[in-house]
Amino acid sequence: MDVTPRYLGAGSFLGRRDPRVLLLVPVLYLAAVARVDDLRVMLGCGLVALIYYRAAALPWRQVRANWAFVLAFTTIAVTVNSVFTGAMTVAATGEPLFTVPLTGTVVTTATLSYSATLLVRFITIAMVGFPVAFCIAPTDLGVAFARLGLSQRLAYAVELTFRFVPSVVASMRETIDAQRVRGYDHPRTRNPVRRLIALKPVVIPLTVNTLLDAEDTANAMDLRGFGAKRRTWLRELSFGRTDYLVLALFAALAVGMNAAKFAGWTATVWVP
């Protein structure tokens, strides 16, 4: 596998941090916002996530396609989860605005507030998750997971999986180019459904190439005696003062938000 994931955050504030920080921060942030139903509090947490995301200094042109997918997916998920299924739990409060034609669900101001809270939550979780994909050097993933207590087999499996996805994408592009050279022209369209249908001639050669690459990697690791003894890592990791400070801030956020939840301050949907 000669293709590595995109490392876009090199030199940024988060790119200089210990990779374990970037892995732990999303966990702490998720623990903080998991049960926040007040939109005002969620927007405050979103500001923290935005500052953290800006510290990654990710170029917009390189990640706009990823954000387009995230925004489309979260919008659909929020619409289904809040308007069609979860709205009944909050529809009793707030002023009725309109009724969904097919389902008959009554949409109130509380429903819209609940939907906005979910949307902000999902988007901000993506914000703190993006640096994991783009600000950790590909060679640091395995050692980072190993230093967090995972077994060497599992840690290295995670690193290989992270490398495997862009390798499959590169193999797909090579297959499409090879088919075009032989006279097969893939239809060019922006319709996502038609694009998926157009990939049918690529499925079999891509699957075969992927299995062959996976087998070659497994054989190469067996020949080098991987797993026979405990693995040592060339990369040494150590937390710095800034790393501890970032983790302490997000840990304080998680503790504070959970304390507010148990006190009943953030568990109620805010109705403007």
Phi and psi restraints in degrees (value plus and minus 20) as a CYANA .aco file:
   2 ASP   PHI    -119.1   -79.1
   2 ASP   PSI      -6.8    33.2
   3 VAL   PHI    -132.0   -92.0
   3 VAL   PSI     110.3   150.3
   4 THR   PHI    -133.2   -93.2
   4 THR   PSI     134.1   174.1
   5 PRO   PHI     -82.3   -42.3
   5 PRO   PSI     140.9   180.9
   6 ARG   PHI     -90.8   -50.8
   6 ARG   PSI     104.2   144.2
   7 TYR   PHI    -127.4   -87.4
   7 TYR   PSI      70.0   110.0
   8 LEU   PHI    -116.2   -76.2
   8 LEU   PSI     -36.2     3.8
   9 GLY   PHI    -118.9   -78.9
   9 GLY   PSI      -2.9    37.1
  10 ALA   PHI     -81.5   -41.5
  10 ALA   PSI     110.3   150.3
  11 GLY   PHI      68.1   108.1
  11 GLY   PSI     -32.0     8.0
  12 SER   PHI     -97.7   -57.7
  12 SER   PSI     154.1   194.1
  13 PHE   PHI     -79.6   -39.6
  13 PHE   PSI     -66.4   -26.4
  14 LEU   PHI     -93.7   -53.7
  14 LEU   PSI     -50.4   -10.4
  15 GLY   PHI     -85.0   -45.0
  15 GLY   PSI     -43.9    -3.9
  16 ARG   PHI    -110.1   -70.1
  16 ARG   PSI     -25.1    14.9
  17 ARG   PHI    -100.7   -60.7
  17 ARG   PSI     139.6   179.6
  18 ASP   PHI     -79.5   -39.5
  18 ASP   PSI     111.4   151.4
  19 PRO   PHI     -78.7   -38.7
  19 PRO   PSI     -43.2    -3.2
  20 ARG   PHI     -86.6   -46.6
  20 ARG   PSI     -48.8    -8.8
  21 VAL   PHI     -83.0   -43.0
  21 VAL   PSI     -65.1   -25.1
  22 LEU   PHI     -87.5   -47.5
  22 LEU   PSI     -44.8    -4.8
  23 LEU   PHI    -102.5   -62.5
  23 LEU   PSI     -51.6   -11.6
  24 LEU   PHI    -105.2   -65.2
  24 LEU   PSI     -51.6   -11.6
  25 VAL   PHI     -79.3   -39.3
  25 VAL   PSI     -66.6   -26.6
  26 PRO   PHI     -79.5   -39.5
  26 PRO   PSI     -54.2   -14.2
  27 VAL   PHI     -85.7   -45.7
  27 VAL   PSI     -65.2   -25.2
  28 LEU   PHI     -85.8   -45.8
  28 LEU   PSI     -60.3   -20.3
  29 TYR   PHI     -87.1   -47.1
  29 TYR   PSI     -60.5   -20.5
  30 LEU   PHI     -82.3   -42.3
  30 LEU   PSI     -59.8   -19.8
  31 ALA   PHI     -85.0   -45.0
  31 ALA   PSI     -48.3    -8.3
  32 ALA   PHI     -96.4   -56.4
  32 ALA   PSI     -60.2   -20.2
  33 VAL   PHI    -125.6   -85.6
  33 VAL   PSI     -16.1    23.9
  34 ALA   PHI     -78.7   -38.7
  34 ALA   PSI     -57.7   -17.7
  35 ARG   PHI    -140.1  -100.1
  35 ARG   PSI       6.5    46.5
  36 VAL   PHI    -105.7   -65.7
  36 VAL   PSI     100.0   140.0
  37 ASP   PHI    -130.9   -90.9
  37 ASP   PSI     -27.3    12.7
  38 ASP   PHI    -106.9   -66.9
  38 ASP   PSI      99.9   139.9
  39 LEU   PHI     -81.8   -41.8
  39 LEU   PSI     -57.0   -17.0
  40 ARG   PHI     -84.7   -44.7
  40 ARG   PSI     -62.3   -22.3
  41 VAL   PHI     -88.4   -48.4
  41 VAL   PSI     -57.5   -17.5
  42 MET   PHI     -84.6   -44.6
  42 MET   PSI     -56.6   -16.6
  43 LEU   PHI     -86.0   -46.0
  43 LEU   PSI     -55.6   -15.6
  44 GLY   PHI     -84.0   -44.0
  44 GLY   PSI     -62.6   -22.6
  45 CYS   PHI     -85.9   -45.9
  45 CYS   PSI     -55.5   -15.5
  46 GLY   PHI     -83.0   -43.0
  46 GLY   PSI     -53.9   -13.9
  47 LEU   PHI     -83.7   -43.7
  47 LEU   PSI     -60.1   -20.1
  48 VAL   PHI     -82.6   -42.6
  48 VAL   PSI     -63.9   -23.9
  49 ALA   PHI     -83.9   -43.9
  49 ALA   PSI     -58.2   -18.2
  50 LEU   PHI     -85.2   -45.2
  50 LEU   PSI     -62.6   -22.6
  51 ILE   PHI     -81.8   -41.8
  51 ILE   PSI     -62.1   -22.1
  52 TYR   PHI     -83.4   -43.4
  52 TYR   PSI     -63.3   -23.3
  53 TYR   PHI     -84.9   -44.9
  53 TYR   PSI     -60.1   -20.1
  54 ARG   PHI     -84.2   -44.2
  54 ARG   PSI     -47.3    -7.3
  55 ALA   PHI     -88.7   -48.7
  55 ALA   PSI     -35.2     4.8
  56 ALA   PHI     -99.8   -59.8
  56 ALA   PSI     -40.5    -0.5
  57 ALA   PHI      33.9    73.9
  57 ALA   PSI      26.0    66.0
  58 LEU   PHI    -100.1   -60.1
  58 LEU   PSI     107.7   147.7
  59 PRO   PHI     -85.6   -45.6
  59 PRO   PSI     110.8   150.8
  60 TRP   PHI     -81.5   -41.5
  60 TRP   PSI     -59.6   -19.6
  61 ARG   PHI     -81.9   -41.9
  61 ARG   PSI     -49.0    -9.0
  62 GLN   PHI    -102.1   -62.1
  62 GLN   PSI     -41.0    -1.0
  63 VAL   PHI    -140.6  -100.6
  63 VAL   PSI     -15.6    24.4
  64 ARG   PHI     -85.8   -45.8
  64 ARG   PSI     -53.4   -13.4
  65 ALA   PHI     -86.0   -46.0
  65 ALA   PSI     -58.9   -18.9
  66 ASN   PHI     -84.0   -44.0
  66 ASN   PSI     -61.4   -21.4
  67 TRP   PHI     -88.5   -48.5
  67 TRP   PSI     -55.2   -15.2
  68 ALA   PHI     -80.7   -40.7
  68 ALA   PSI     -62.7   -22.7
  69 PHE   PHI     -85.6   -45.6
  69 PHE   PSI     -64.1   -24.1
  70 VAL   PHI     -82.3   -42.3
  70 VAL   PSI     -65.4   -25.4
  71 LEU   PHI     -85.5   -45.5
  71 LEU   PSI     -61.0   -21.0
  72 ALA   PHI     -85.6   -45.6
  72 ALA   PSI     -64.6   -24.6
  73 PHE   PHI     -84.9   -44.9
  73 PHE   PSI     -64.8   -24.8
  74 THR   PHI     -86.9   -46.9
  74 THR   PSI     -56.7   -16.7
  75 THR   PHI     -83.4   -43.4
  75 THR   PSI     -64.5   -24.5
  76 ILE   PHI     -84.7   -44.7
  76 ILE   PSI     -63.7   -23.7
  77 ALA   PHI     -83.4   -43.4
  77 ALA   PSI     -62.0   -22.0
  78 VAL   PHI     -86.8   -46.8
  78 VAL   PSI     -61.1   -21.1
  79 THR   PHI     -81.7   -41.7
  79 THR   PSI     -65.5   -25.5
  80 VAL   PHI     -89.2   -49.2
  80 VAL   PSI     -63.1   -23.1
  81 ASN   PHI     -93.0   -53.0
  81 ASN   PSI     -58.3   -18.3
  82 SER   PHI    -115.5   -75.5
  82 SER   PSI     -66.4   -26.4
  83 VAL   PHI     -98.3   -58.3
  83 VAL   PSI     -62.0   -22.0
  84 PHE   PHI    -114.4   -74.4
  84 PHE   PSI     -45.6    -5.6
  85 THR   PHI    -142.1  -102.1
  85 THR   PSI     -69.5   -29.5
  86 GLY   PHI    -105.8   -65.8
  86 GLY   PSI     -26.2    13.8
  87 ALA   PHI     -86.6   -46.6
  87 ALA   PSI     -48.2    -8.2
  88 MET   PHI     -83.1   -43.1
  88 MET   PSI     -46.5    -6.5
  89 THR   PHI     -96.2   -56.2
  89 THR   PSI     -40.0     0.0
  90 VAL   PHI    -141.9  -101.9
  90 VAL   PSI     -21.7    18.3
  91 ALA   PHI     -89.0   -49.0
  91 ALA   PSI     -39.7     0.3
  92 ALA   PHI     -90.4   -50.4
  92 ALA   PSI     -39.9     0.1
  93 THR   PHI    -129.1   -89.1
  93 THR   PSI     134.8   174.8
  94 GLY   PHI      69.7   109.7
  94 GLY   PSI     144.1   184.1
  95 GLU   PHI    -102.9   -62.9
  95 GLU   PSI     107.8   147.8
  96 PRO   PHI     -82.2   -42.2
  96 PRO   PSI     115.8   155.8
  97 LEU   PHI    -130.0   -90.0
  97 LEU   PSI     -70.7   -30.7
  98 PHE   PHI    -181.1  -141.1
  98 PHE   PSI     152.6   192.6
  99 THR   PHI    -139.0   -99.0
  99 THR   PSI     113.7   153.7
 100 VAL   PHI     -88.2   -48.2
 100 VAL   PSI     104.7   144.7
 101 PRO   PHI     -77.1   -37.1
 101 PRO   PSI     -69.3   -29.3
 102 LEU   PHI     -96.6   -56.6
 102 LEU   PSI     -61.2   -21.2
 103 THR   PHI    -114.5   -74.5
 103 THR   PSI     -39.7     0.3
 104 GLY   PHI      55.7    95.7
 104 GLY   PSI      -7.0    33.0
 105 THR   PHI     -91.6   -51.6
 105 THR   PSI     110.0   150.0
 106 VAL   PHI    -104.6   -64.6
 106 VAL   PSI     101.4   141.4
 107 VAL   PHI    -117.8   -77.8
 107 VAL   PSI     102.9   142.9
 108 THR   PHI    -135.6   -95.6
 108 THR   PSI     157.7   197.7
 109 THR   PHI     -82.9   -42.9
 109 THR   PSI     -53.4   -13.4
 110 ALA   PHI     -86.7   -46.7
 110 ALA   PSI     -56.9   -16.9
 111 THR   PHI     -82.3   -42.3
 111 THR   PSI     -65.4   -25.4
 112 LEU   PHI     -85.8   -45.8
 112 LEU   PSI     -58.0   -18.0
 113 SER   PHI     -84.4   -44.4
 113 SER   PSI     -61.4   -21.4
 114 TYR   PHI     -84.1   -44.1
 114 TYR   PSI     -61.4   -21.4
 115 SER   PHI     -84.5   -44.5
 115 SER   PSI     -63.3   -23.3
 116 ALA   PHI     -83.4   -43.4
 116 ALA   PSI     -57.9   -17.9
 117 THR   PHI     -82.6   -42.6
 117 THR   PSI     -65.1   -25.1
 118 LEU   PHI     -82.6   -42.6
 118 LEU   PSI     -62.0   -22.0
 119 LEU   PHI     -83.4   -43.4
 119 LEU   PSI     -65.7   -25.7
 120 VAL   PHI     -83.1   -43.1
 120 VAL   PSI     -59.4   -19.4
 121 ARG   PHI     -82.3   -42.3
 121 ARG   PSI     -68.7   -28.7
 122 PHE   PHI     -84.9   -44.9
 122 PHE   PSI     -61.6   -21.6
 123 ILE   PHI     -87.1   -47.1
 123 ILE   PSI     -60.6   -20.6
 124 THR   PHI     -91.2   -51.2
 124 THR   PSI     -52.7   -12.7
 125 ILE   PHI     -83.1   -43.1
 125 ILE   PSI     -59.5   -19.5
 126 ALA   PHI     -83.5   -43.5
 126 ALA   PSI     -55.9   -15.9
 127 MET   PHI     -80.5   -40.5
 127 MET   PSI     -66.1   -26.1
 128 VAL   PHI     -98.2   -58.2
 128 VAL   PSI     -34.2     5.8
 129 GLY   PHI    -108.6   -68.6
 129 GLY   PSI     -46.7    -6.7
 130 PHE   PHI     -78.3   -38.3
 130 PHE   PSI     -62.0   -22.0
 131 PRO   PHI     -79.5   -39.5
 131 PRO   PSI     -45.6    -5.6
 132 VAL   PHI     -83.4   -43.4
 132 VAL   PSI     -58.5   -18.5
 133 ALA   PHI    -101.3   -61.3
 133 ALA   PSI     -49.2    -9.2
 134 PHE   PHI    -140.3  -100.3
 134 PHE   PSI     -29.3    10.7
 135 CYS   PHI    -134.7   -94.7
 135 CYS   PSI     -19.9    20.1
 136 ILE   PHI    -123.0   -83.0
 136 ILE   PSI     104.7   144.7
 137 ALA   PHI     -79.3   -39.3
 137 ALA   PSI     115.3   155.3
 138 PRO   PHI     -74.2   -34.2
 138 PRO   PSI     -51.4   -11.4
 139 THR   PHI     -98.4   -58.4
 139 THR   PSI     -28.2    11.8
 140 ASP   PHI    -117.9   -77.9
 140 ASP   PSI     -28.4    11.6
 141 LEU   PHI     -84.3   -44.3
 141 LEU   PSI     -68.1   -28.1
 142 GLY   PHI     -81.3   -41.3
 142 GLY   PSI     -67.9   -27.9
 143 VAL   PHI     -88.2   -48.2
 143 VAL   PSI     -52.5   -12.5
 144 ALA   PHI     -85.1   -45.1
 144 ALA   PSI     -66.9   -26.9
 145 PHE   PHI     -86.2   -46.2
 145 PHE   PSI     -55.5   -15.5
 146 ALA   PHI     -85.5   -45.5
 146 ALA   PSI     -59.7   -19.7
 147 ARG   PHI     -91.4   -51.4
 147 ARG   PSI     -37.1     2.9
 148 LEU   PHI    -106.9   -66.9
 148 LEU   PSI     -19.1    20.9
 149 GLY   PHI      88.0   128.0
 149 GLY   PSI     -20.8    19.2
 150 LEU   PHI     -94.4   -54.4
 150 LEU   PSI     133.0   173.0
 151 SER   PHI     -85.9   -45.9
 151 SER   PSI     137.7   177.7
 152 GLN   PHI     -84.6   -44.6
 152 GLN   PSI     -54.3   -14.3
 153 ARG   PHI     -85.0   -45.0
 153 ARG   PSI     -66.3   -26.3
 154 LEU   PHI     -88.0   -48.0
 154 LEU   PSI     -60.1   -20.1
 155 ALA   PHI     -83.1   -43.1
 155 ALA   PSI     -63.7   -23.7
 156 TYR   PHI     -91.9   -51.9
 156 TYR   PSI     -51.2   -11.2
 157 ALA   PHI     -84.4   -44.4
 157 ALA   PSI     -58.9   -18.9
 158 VAL   PHI     -84.3   -44.3
 158 VAL   PSI     -62.8   -22.8
 159 GLU   PHI     -83.7   -43.7
 159 GLU   PSI     -63.2   -23.2
 160 LEU   PHI     -84.9   -44.9
 160 LEU   PSI     -58.7   -18.7
 161 THR   PHI     -83.2   -43.2
 161 THR   PSI     -61.0   -21.0
 162 PHE   PHI     -83.4   -43.4
 162 PHE   PSI     -53.6   -13.6
 163 ARG   PHI    -101.3   -61.3
 163 ARG   PSI     -44.8    -4.8
 164 PHE   PHI     -91.0   -51.0
 164 PHE   PSI     -55.9   -15.9
 165 VAL   PHI     -82.1   -42.1
 165 VAL   PSI     -72.7   -32.7
 166 PRO   PHI     -84.7   -44.7
 166 PRO   PSI     -46.2    -6.2
 167 SER   PHI     -86.6   -46.6
 167 SER   PSI     -59.2   -19.2
 168 VAL   PHI     -85.7   -45.7
 168 VAL   PSI     -60.4   -20.4
 169 VAL   PHI     -82.6   -42.6
 169 VAL   PSI     -63.0   -23.0
 170 ALA   PHI     -84.2   -44.2
 170 ALA   PSI     -59.0   -19.0
 171 SER   PHI     -84.7   -44.7
 171 SER   PSI     -57.2   -17.2
 172 MET   PHI     -84.3   -44.3
 172 MET   PSI     -61.7   -21.7
 173 ARG   PHI     -85.1   -45.1
 173 ARG   PSI     -60.0   -20.0
 174 GLU   PHI     -83.7   -43.7
 174 GLU   PSI     -59.8   -19.8
 175 THR   PHI     -84.7   -44.7
 175 THR   PSI     -62.5   -22.5
 176 ILE   PHI     -83.8   -43.8
 176 ILE   PSI     -62.5   -22.5
 177 ASP   PHI     -83.5   -43.5
 177 ASP   PSI     -60.0   -20.0
 178 ALA   PHI     -85.5   -45.5
 178 ALA   PSI     -57.9   -17.9
 179 GLN   PHI     -89.8   -49.8
 179 GLN   PSI     -54.0   -14.0
 180 ARG   PHI     -88.3   -48.3
 180 ARG   PSI     -58.1   -18.1
 181 VAL   PHI     -81.7   -41.7
 181 VAL   PSI     -52.2   -12.2
 182 ARG   PHI    -109.3   -69.3
 182 ARG   PSI     -10.7    29.3
 183 GLY   PHI      83.7   123.7
 183 GLY   PSI     -24.9    15.1
 184 TYR   PHI    -111.5   -71.5
 184 TYR   PSI      98.2   138.2
 185 ASP   PHI    -123.0   -83.0
 185 ASP   PSI      96.1   136.1
 186 HIS   PHI     -92.6   -52.6
 186 HIS   PSI     112.5   152.5
 187 PRO   PHI     -83.5   -43.5
 187 PRO   PSI     115.3   155.3
 188 ARG   PHI    -119.3   -79.3
 188 ARG   PSI      95.7   135.7
 189 THR   PHI    -170.6  -130.6
 189 THR   PSI     134.4   174.4
 190 ARG   PHI    -113.7   -73.7
 190 ARG   PSI     -24.4    15.6
 191 ASN   PHI     -90.9   -50.9
 191 ASN   PSI      97.6   137.6
 192 PRO   PHI     -82.5   -42.5
 192 PRO   PSI     -53.2   -13.2
 193 VAL   PHI     -87.2   -47.2
 193 VAL   PSI     -66.1   -26.1
 194 ARG   PHI     -85.1   -45.1
 194 ARG   PSI     -53.8   -13.8
 195 ARG   PHI     -85.4   -45.4
 195 ARG   PSI     -59.8   -19.8
 196 LEU   PHI     -86.2   -46.2
 196 LEU   PSI     -61.5   -21.5
 197 ILE   PHI     -84.3   -44.3
 197 ILE   PSI     -56.2   -16.2
 198 ALA   PHI     -87.9   -47.9
 198 ALA   PSI     -36.1     3.9
 199 LEU   PHI    -106.4   -66.4
 199 LEU   PSI     -19.5    20.5
 200 LYS   PHI     -75.6   -35.6
 200 LYS   PSI     -63.5   -23.5
 201 PRO   PHI     -86.7   -46.7
 201 PRO   PSI     -30.8     9.2
 202 VAL   PHI    -113.4   -73.4
 202 VAL   PSI     -38.1     1.9
 203 VAL   PHI     -81.0   -41.0
 203 VAL   PSI     -70.6   -30.6
 204 ILE   PHI     -85.4   -45.4
 204 ILE   PSI     -72.9   -32.9
 205 PRO   PHI     -83.0   -43.0
 205 PRO   PSI     -54.3   -14.3
 206 LEU   PHI     -86.7   -46.7
 206 LEU   PSI     -61.5   -21.5
 207 THR   PHI     -83.9   -43.9
 207 THR   PSI     -62.7   -22.7
 208 VAL   PHI     -84.0   -44.0
 208 VAL   PSI     -66.6   -26.6
 209 ASN   PHI     -83.1   -43.1
 209 ASN   PSI     -57.5   -17.5
 210 THR   PHI     -85.4   -45.4
 210 THR   PSI     -63.5   -23.5
 211 LEU   PHI     -84.9   -44.9
 211 LEU   PSI     -59.1   -19.1
 212 LEU   PHI     -85.0   -45.0
 212 LEU   PSI     -62.3   -22.3
 213 ASP   PHI     -83.1   -43.1
 213 ASP   PSI     -61.2   -21.2
 214 ALA   PHI     -84.9   -44.9
 214 ALA   PSI     -60.5   -20.5
 215 GLU   PHI     -86.7   -46.7
 215 GLU   PSI     -60.2   -20.2
 216 ASP   PHI     -82.9   -42.9
 216 ASP   PSI     -60.1   -20.1
 217 THR   PHI     -85.6   -45.6
 217 THR   PSI     -63.5   -23.5
 218 ALA   PHI     -83.0   -43.0
 218 ALA   PSI     -61.6   -21.6
 219 ASN   PHI     -85.0   -45.0
 219 ASN   PSI     -61.1   -21.1
 220 ALA   PHI     -82.7   -42.7
 220 ALA   PSI     -58.9   -18.9
 221 MET   PHI     -89.4   -49.4
 221 MET   PSI     -58.2   -18.2
 222 ASP   PHI     -84.8   -44.8
 222 ASP   PSI     -61.2   -21.2
 223 LEU   PHI     -84.2   -44.2
 223 LEU   PSI     -47.2    -7.2
 224 ARG   PHI    -113.0   -73.0
 224 ARG   PSI     -12.4    27.6
 225 GLY   PHI      53.3    93.3
 225 GLY   PSI       8.1    48.1
 226 PHE   PHI     -85.8   -45.8
 226 PHE   PSI     111.8   151.8
 227 GLY   PHI      72.9   112.9
 227 GLY   PSI     -31.3     8.7
 228 ALA   PHI     -89.8   -49.8
 228 ALA   PSI     -58.7   -18.7
 229 LYS   PHI    -152.2  -112.2
 229 LYS   PSI     150.5   190.5
 230 ARG   PHI     -86.5   -46.5
 230 ARG   PSI     112.2   152.2
 231 ARG   PHI     -98.9   -58.9
 231 ARG   PSI     120.4   160.4
 232 THR   PHI    -125.8   -85.8
 232 THR   PSI     128.1   168.1
 233 TRP   PHI    -130.1   -90.1
 233 TRP   PSI     113.3   153.3
 234 LEU   PHI     -88.2   -48.2
 234 LEU   PSI     -55.6   -15.6
 235 ARG   PHI    -101.4   -61.4
 235 ARG   PSI     106.6   146.6
 236 GLU   PHI    -122.1   -82.1
 236 GLU   PSI     111.0   151.0
 237 LEU   PHI    -131.9   -91.9
 237 LEU   PSI     121.9   161.9
 238 SER   PHI    -172.3  -132.3
 238 SER   PSI     116.6   156.6
 239 PHE   PHI     -94.4   -54.4
 239 PHE   PSI     117.9   157.9
 240 GLY   PHI    -120.9   -80.9
 240 GLY   PSI     159.2   199.2
 241 ARG   PHI     -82.9   -42.9
 241 ARG   PSI     -61.1   -21.1
 242 THR   PHI     -84.9   -44.9
 242 THR   PSI     -57.0   -17.0
 243 ASP   PHI     -82.1   -42.1
 243 ASP   PSI     -65.7   -25.7
 244 TYR   PHI     -82.9   -42.9
 244 TYR   PSI     -57.8   -17.8
 245 LEU   PHI     -85.2   -45.2
 245 LEU   PSI     -64.1   -24.1
 246 VAL   PHI     -82.1   -42.1
 246 VAL   PSI     -65.7   -25.7
 247 LEU   PHI     -84.3   -44.3
 247 LEU   PSI     -58.4   -18.4
 248 ALA   PHI     -85.2   -45.2
 248 ALA   PSI     -58.9   -18.9
 249 LEU   PHI     -84.3   -44.3
 249 LEU   PSI     -64.3   -24.3
 250 PHE   PHI     -93.6   -53.6
 250 PHE   PSI     -51.7   -11.7
 251 ALA   PHI     -86.4   -46.4
 251 ALA   PSI     -60.1   -20.1
 252 ALA   PHI     -84.6   -44.6
 252 ALA   PSI     -58.3   -18.3
 253 LEU   PHI     -82.0   -42.0
 253 LEU   PSI     -64.1   -24.1
 254 ALA   PHI     -83.6   -43.6
 254 ALA   PSI     -64.1   -24.1
 255 VAL   PHI     -85.9   -45.9
 255 VAL   PSI     -64.4   -24.4
 256 GLY   PHI     -83.8   -43.8
 256 GLY   PSI     -63.0   -23.0
 257 MET   PHI     -88.4   -48.4
 257 MET   PSI     -56.5   -16.5
 258 ASN   PHI     -90.5   -50.5
 258 ASN   PSI     -55.4   -15.4
 259 ALA   PHI     -85.0   -45.0
 259 ALA   PSI     -60.4   -20.4
 260 ALA   PHI     -85.7   -45.7
 260 ALA   PSI     -54.6   -14.6
 261 LYS   PHI     -85.4   -45.4
 261 LYS   PSI     -65.9   -25.9
 262 PHE   PHI     -87.4   -47.4
 262 PHE   PSI     -47.3    -7.3
 263 ALA   PHI     -99.1   -59.1
 263 ALA   PSI     -28.7    11.3
 264 GLY   PHI      64.2   104.2
 264 GLY   PSI      -4.6    35.4
 265 TRP   PHI    -103.7   -63.7
 265 TRP   PSI     -45.3    -5.3
 266 THR   PHI    -140.9  -100.9
 266 THR   PSI     -16.3    23.7
 267 ALA   PHI    -111.2   -71.2
 267 ALA   PSI     -16.7    23.3
 268 THR   PHI    -131.4   -91.4
 268 THR   PSI     117.7   157.7
 269 VAL   PHI     -88.7   -48.7
 269 VAL   PSI     108.7   148.7
 270 TRP   PHI     -98.7   -58.7
 270 TRP   PSI     106.1   146.1
 271 VAL   PHI    -129.8   -89.8
 271 VAL   PSI      93.4   133.4
